[in-house]
Each structure stands twice: as structure tokens, then as C-alpha cells.
Amino acid sequence: MVIIMLKRFELRNYKNFKEDIVIDLGRIGGYQFSSDCITDGKIGKMLIYGKNATGKTNLGNALMDIKSNLYGMGSRISEDEIFLNADSDEKCAQFKYVFCFDKDELEYEYSKSADKKLVNEILYVNGKKIFRIDFLKGEYDFDNLIDIDADMVVTDRYQEAMEIDDDAENIADYRISFLRWIISNSALKKDSVLIRLAEYVRRMTMLTARSQGQLILFRRITEMFKDEKVLSQLEEFLNIMGVDCKLVLKELPDGQSELYFAHDKLVPFFRNASSGTMALFDLFSRFIIAGRTSSLLYFDEFDAFYHYEMAENIIKYFKKMYPGCQIIMTTHNTNLMTNKLMRPDCVFILSSWGALTALCDATNRELREGHNLEKMYISGEFERYE
């Protein structure tokens, strides 16, 4: 089976990122330890450190923007929220994704002047341009669609649909990316690179830490624990994470179900679980169960409610249970900056000016397995990249 992975993501002029910022998952350092951070020659597990307000959440939102292009979903920008960088004179935000399919490489670029206002779009496969569109100039190049078996697409119909006034009030309802049009309106083969790309993008996931008050809303999903297998999985997951407990689900007189810690006297789960346990329940509900087939997970401040040992367990669990899922985690926890868990080419610093630098590139030293990365970080070894 051909595996698709994200190799590289580039961004410019989006929110706080005025200049180019790159997530390079294809640049590995060849270390012989913590090899479970690498999948098929790409970074599979990544940690990003950054001070407050450096844009860790913005970076995750930008990475998920492609879901808006292909599915009309994934955007987190409200109508009154700034999309472009406020200090830039450039009129568009630029996005570029490079995906790998076995020996093939697909490069997808586009720019937007607002969250839902596509300006241009271009697709390359193995360096060859497949199509290019400049919506503002009305330029359409569909010359090489045959290379992706999409030569039967009725491009005239698409072009007619896109020929609209750029100042139209409801322009967002009309300007659909051509890549989305191909995938939705073509009889593509099941093994088509575009079908595989669409499936990968559909399964891209972003999670953020939630507050205790927000987590309590998960009482509404206790119905899924009527399946004893799922309840057993939750109990096992909590135990692996260091929460020694047994769980039971009981039906209340009003017909609703309630989750309990199993003791001589039952203890209601949601009213007594710690914030850390609730954060684990949140993770289990949103990813372990609902998103277990994710292709890529961007987990922002994943350890916000965890003791450092529990955070370590989360990373170990991800590496063991989801080796094929590319997982990018943001954190402030320097205890995780260790070669026993990660490695210098998989740990990055997000600077205040919007640059992402791997630890192995943030020092003149040749970092080895015996180096104490946390101690080096605290002592200021990498501070010029913060």
C-alpha cells in the first residue's frame, strides 16, 4: 500500500507570520536513537517550543487551512478576525504543501486575500505543473491534467463558474478551488494520487487544550461507553497514563447514563476527576476514539493539564500506538526535551519573529545522545532562536 505523508509546509503573510516559516518534516539528522520519532524517512513525531504569543496556535490553524480548500471545513477564522499579517503590505497569505506518495511528490500552492477568498492555485506532481489558476487575472492553465488522469474534467464549466466579479458580496460561495472541483467531479481511479491526497487531508486533525469547564461538556458523550469494549479501552488508557482506576457505567432512573470510578461506594467521574484526568478523557474522546485514524495531528499545548511524567507517557503512547500518524505537539514543558524521548532534529523552537528551528540547527555543537538538551536550553544555548 502506498503511504502518503506531509513532507513540508510553507507559510507567509498569515496572522503573526510576516515572513516565510517552514515546517520541514523531510529534513532529518540521521540520529541512531529515538528512531520511533521517524516514519518512512520523515519526521513522524515533533515537539515545538515557543514562548507565549509566538503563534503556535496560529501555525496549527494555518496548517489545517488546506481542509478549507478541499472540503470547505477546518477554518477557525471569524469574520472580524485578522487573516493577513497586520504589518505587511502584501495582499495575500501564501500556503504551500509538499506531500510524498512512495516515490511520487505532490506540491500544492495557493494564496488567499482573506479566509475564504482564494486568489491563485497551482499543482505540481514530480516537479511538473499540472494546472495553474490566477483568479484575479482570469488566467487558467489546464494543459497537463492528463498526467493525473483528470483530462476528462469539463474545465470550461469550471471556468464559467469562476468568472465572477471579485467585489461580489458572496464571492466566497462561488470561488471553489480547482483541486476540490477535480476530486468532486471526476471519475478518478481509486489509487489516484488526488484521491489519496483528499483522504489524507480529510483526516488531518487539530486539537487544543480545554479548560475544566469545557471538559465537563463531555458528560454528553457517555452513551458511547455503553459499549463495554470502549469503556474497557478508556480504563486501560487511563491506567497506562498513570491514573490507577476502575470504571463503571450505571443507568440512572431518568434513563441517562453516568460514568463512575468503581469503589465500595461509586464516585461520579465528572465531578471528581482531576483536571489532568479530564484532559486525558478529552484526548481519549477526541482522538483515541473519534480521530484514531488521523493522518496528521497538530496538538496545541497538549500537556497543559499534565504532570511531566504523564506528558511523557502521552508521547510514548502516541509513538507506540500511532506510528503512521504524523503528530506535531506544542509545549512549554522542558522536561520533554530529552534524547530518551525525542531527538534534536524532532524538537523545534518557534521564535518571537516567526522562525522555526530544530535544536540540531540552533547550535554549533554536534548534538549527541548523551547531551542534556533541557539543561542546554535552560542555560541559554538556543536563546538566539527564541
C-alpha positions in Angstrom: 0.0 0.0 0.0 1.3 3.5 -0.9 1.7 5.7 2.1 1.1 9.4 1.8 2.9 11.8 4.2 3.3 15.5 4.6 6.9 16.4 3.8 6.9 20.2 4.0 4.6 23.1 4.8 5.5 26.7 4.0 3.6 29.8 5.1 3.9 33.5 4.5 1.9 36.7 5.5 -0.6 34.9 7.7 -1.5 36.5 11.1 1.7 37.0 13.1 3.9 35.3 10.4 5.0 38.1 8.2 8.0 36.3 6.6 8.3 32.7 5.4 8.0 30.0 8.0 8.6 26.3 7.2 7.7 23.0 8.9 10.2 20.7 7.2 9.2 17.1 8.1 11.6 15.7 5.5 14.8 17.1 7.0 16.2 14.5 9.4 19.6 14.4 11.0 20.4 10.7 10.8 20.5 10.1 14.6 20.5 6.4 15.6 18.5 6.9 18.8 14.7 7.6 19.3 14.2 6.2 15.8 10.4 5.8 16.6 10.2 9.6 16.0 10.8 8.9 12.3 8.3 7.3 9.9 9.2 6.4 6.4 12.1 8.8 6.3 10.0 11.7 7.6 9.6 13.3 11.0 6.6 11.4 12.5 6.7 12.9 16.0 7.6 16.6 16.5 7.8 18.9 19.6 7.5 22.7 19.2 8.6 25.0 22.0 7.7 28.7 21.9 7.1 31.5 24.3 3.6 32.8 24.7 2.3 34.8 21.7 4.8 33.3 19.3 2.0 31.9 17.2 1.9 28.2 18.0 -1.9 28.1 17.6 -1.8 30.2 14.5 0.7 27.8 12.9 -1.7 24.9 13.6 -4.6 26.8 12.1 -2.6 27.6 9.0 -1.5 24.0 8.6 -5.2 23.0 8.7 -6.2 25.6 6.1 -6.0 23.1 3.2 -9.1 21.4 4.7 -11.0 24.6 3.9 -9.8 24.4 0.3 -10.7 20.8 -0.3 -13.7 20.4 1.9 -14.9 23.8 2.9 -14.1 23.0 6.5 -11.3 23.4 9.0 -11.2 27.2 9.2 -11.2 28.8 12.6 -11.2 32.4 11.5 -14.2 34.6 12.4 -15.4 37.3 10.1 -13.9 40.1 12.2 -10.6 38.4 12.8 -7.5 39.5 11.0 -6.2 37.0 8.4 -3.2 38.7 6.8 -0.2 40.0 8.8 -1.0 43.4 10.1 2.4 44.8 9.4 2.8 43.6 5.8 1.9 45.4 2.5 1.4 42.1 0.7 -2.2 41.5 -0.3 -2.2 37.7 0.1 -1.3 34.9 2.5 0.7 32.1 0.8 0.4 28.4 1.6 2.5 25.6 0.2 2.2 21.9 1.0 4.5 19.1 -0.3 3.2 15.5 0.0 5.0 12.3 -0.7 3.4 9.2 -2.2 6.0 6.4 -2.2 8.3 7.7 -5.0 6.0 10.5 -6.1 5.9 14.0 -4.8 2.9 16.3 -5.0 3.2 20.1 -4.4 0.1 22.2 -3.9 0.3 26.0 -3.6 -2.3 28.7 -3.2 -2.8 32.2 -1.9 -5.7 33.9 -0.2 -6.6 37.6 0.4 -9.0 36.5 3.2 -10.0 33.4 4.9 -12.4 32.3 2.1 -11.1 34.4 -0.8 -8.9 32.3 -3.0 -6.6 34.3 -5.3 -4.5 31.7 -7.1 -3.8 28.0 -7.1 -1.2 25.7 -8.6 -0.4 21.9 -8.5 2.8 20.1 -9.4 3.4 16.4 -9.5 7.0 15.3 -9.5 8.0 18.8 -10.4 5.7 19.0 -13.4 3.0 21.7 -13.4 -0.5 20.1 -13.7 -2.6 23.2 -13.5 -2.3 26.8 -12.6 -5.0 29.4 -12.0 -4.8 33.1 -11.3 -8.4 34.1 -10.4 -7.7 37.9 -10.4 -6.2 37.9 -13.8 -8.6 35.3 -15.2 -5.7 33.1 -16.3 -6.4 29.3 -16.4 -3.8 26.7 -17.4 -5.1 23.1 -17.5 -2.6 21.7 -20.0 -1.4 18.7 -18.1 -4.5 17.2 -16.4 -3.9 14.0 -18.4 -0.9 13.3 -16.2 -3.2 12.8 -13.2 -6.0 11.0 -15.3 -8.2 14.1 -15.0 -8.2 15.1 -18.6 -12.0 14.4 -18.9 -12.8 17.2 -16.4 -15.1 19.8 -18.0 -12.8 22.8 -17.4 -15.0 25.2 -19.4 -17.8 24.6 -16.9 -15.5 25.3 -14.0 -14.1 28.4 -15.7 -17.5 29.8 -16.4 -18.5 29.3 -12.7 -15.4 31.2 -11.6 -15.9 34.2 -13.9 -17.4 36.5 -11.3 -17.0 40.0 -10.0 -14.2 39.9 -7.5 -16.1 42.5 -5.4 -19.2 40.4 -5.3 -20.7 40.3 -1.9 -20.9 36.5 -1.8 -17.7 35.7 -3.6 -16.8 33.0 -1.0 -19.8 31.0 -2.1 -18.5 30.8 -5.7 -14.8 30.6 -5.7 -14.1 26.8 -5.3 -10.5 25.5 -5.6 -9.9 23.6 -8.8 -8.3 20.8 -6.9 -11.6 20.4 -5.0 -13.5 20.6 -8.3 -11.4 17.8 -9.8 -11.8 15.5 -6.8 -15.6 16.1 -6.6 -16.4 16.0 -10.4 -14.0 13.4 -11.8 -14.2 9.6 -12.1 -10.7 9.2 -10.7 -9.2 5.8 -10.1 -9.2 4.5 -6.6 -5.4 4.6 -6.4 -5.2 8.2 -7.8 -2.8 10.5 -6.0 -5.6 13.0 -5.7 -7.9 10.5 -4.0 -5.2 9.6 -1.6 -4.4 13.3 -1.0 -8.1 14.1 -0.3 -8.3 11.3 2.2 -5.1 12.4 3.9 -6.4 16.0 4.2 -9.8 14.9 5.4 -8.1 13.1 8.3 -5.9 16.0 9.3 -6.8 16.9 12.9 -6.0 19.8 15.2 -6.6 19.5 19.0 -6.2 22.2 21.6 -6.2 22.0 25.4 -9.6 22.7 27.1 -10.4 24.2 30.4 -12.1 22.1 33.2 -15.4 23.9 32.5 -15.3 23.0 28.8 -14.3 19.4 29.5 -17.4 18.9 31.7 -19.4 19.1 28.5 -18.2 15.5 27.7 -20.8 14.2 30.1 -23.0 14.3 26.9 -21.0 11.5 25.2 -21.2 8.9 27.9 -23.6 6.9 25.7 -20.6 5.6 23.8 -19.4 3.8 27.0 -22.4 1.6 26.9 -20.1 -0.4 24.6 -18.1 -2.4 27.2 -15.2 -2.5 24.8 -14.9 1.2 24.6 -15.3 1.6 28.4 -12.5 -1.0 28.8 -10.3 0.9 26.4 -10.8 4.1 28.4 -9.9 2.4 31.6 -6.8 0.8 30.1 -5.8 4.1 28.6 -6.0 5.9 32.0 -4.1 3.2 33.7 -1.3 3.4 31.1 -1.2 7.1 31.7 -0.7 6.5 35.4 -4.2 7.0 36.6 -4.9 3.8 38.6 -8.6 3.3 38.5 -11.5 1.1 37.6 -14.6 2.5 35.8 -18.2 1.5 35.7 -21.2 2.9 33.8 -24.6 3.0 35.5 -28.0 3.8 34.2 -29.9 6.5 36.2 -33.6 6.4 37.0 -34.2 9.0 34.3 -32.7 6.7 31.7 -29.4 8.6 31.3 -26.1 7.0 32.0 -23.4 8.2 34.4 -19.7 7.3 34.5 -18.2 6.4 37.9 -14.9 5.5 39.5 -15.5 2.0 40.9 -15.0 1.9 44.7 -17.0 0.4 47.5 -19.1 3.5 47.0 -19.3 4.7 43.4 -17.6 8.1 42.8 -19.1 10.2 40.0 -16.3 10.6 37.4 -17.0 14.1 36.0 -17.5 15.7 39.4 -14.4 14.2 41.0 -11.8 13.6 38.2 -8.7 15.9 38.4 -8.0 18.4 35.6 -5.3 16.1 34.4 -7.6 13.1 34.2 -10.2 15.2 32.5 -7.6 16.2 29.9 -6.9 12.6 29.3 -10.6 11.9 28.9 -10.8 14.7 26.4 -7.9 13.2 24.5 -9.4 9.8 24.5 -12.8 11.1 23.3 -11.5 13.4 20.6 -8.5 11.5 19.2 -8.1 7.9 20.6 -11.8 7.2 19.7 -13.1 9.8 17.3 -9.9 10.5 15.5 -7.9 7.3 15.8 -7.4 7.2 12.0 -6.0 10.7 11.8 -3.3 11.2 9.2 -1.7 14.2 10.9 -2.4 15.6 14.3 -1.5 19.1 15.4 -1.9 19.0 19.2 -1.5 22.5 20.6 -0.3 22.7 24.2 -1.0 19.0 24.5 0.3 18.8 28.1 -1.4 21.9 29.6 -3.0 19.9 32.4 -0.5 17.0 32.7 2.3 16.3 35.2 5.5 15.9 33.2 5.6 12.1 33.6 2.1 11.9 32.2 3.1 14.1 29.3 6.0 11.7 28.6 3.5 8.8 28.7 1.3 10.5 26.2 4.2 10.8 23.7 5.3 7.2 24.3 1.7 6.1 23.8 1.5 8.1 20.5 4.7 6.6 19.2 3.7 3.1 20.1 0.0 3.1 19.1 0.1 5.6 16.1 3.5 5.1 14.4 2.0 6.1 11.0 0.3 9.3 12.2 2.4 12.4 11.9 2.0 14.2 15.2 3.1 17.8 16.0 2.8 18.8 19.6 3.4 22.3 21.1 4.5 22.6 24.7 6.3 24.7 27.3 7.5 21.7 29.3 11.3 21.5 29.0 11.3 18.1 30.8 10.2 16.6 27.5 13.4 18.0 25.8 15.3 14.8 26.2 17.0 12.4 23.8 15.5 9.5 25.6 12.1 10.5 24.3 12.8 12.7 21.3 15.9 13.8 19.3 17.5 17.1 18.2 16.0 17.0 14.7 12.5 16.5 16.0 12.5 19.2 18.7 11.9 22.8 17.4 11.9 26.3 18.7 9.4 28.8 17.4 10.9 32.3 17.7 9.2 35.6 18.5 9.8 36.8 14.9 8.2 33.7 13.3 11.1 31.2 12.6 11.0 27.5 13.3 14.4 26.0 14.1 15.4 22.4 15.0 17.7 22.1 18.0 20.3 20.5 15.9 20.4 23.7 13.8 20.3 26.0 16.7 23.8 25.4 18.0 27.3 25.0 16.6 27.7 21.8 18.7 27.3 18.4 17.2 24.4 17.2 19.4 24.7 13.6 20.5 22.7 11.1 22.5 24.5 12.0 25.8 23.7 15.7 25.6 21.2 17.1 28.1 19.0 19.1 25.8 16.9 20.6 28.6 20.0 21.8 30.5 21.4 23.3 27.3 18.0 25.1 26.7 17.7 26.5 30.2 21.4 27.7 30.2 20.6 29.7 27.0 22.3 27.6 24.4 19.5 28.2 21.9 18.2 31.6 23.1 19.1 33.5 20.0 16.4 31.4 18.2 13.7 32.2 20.7 
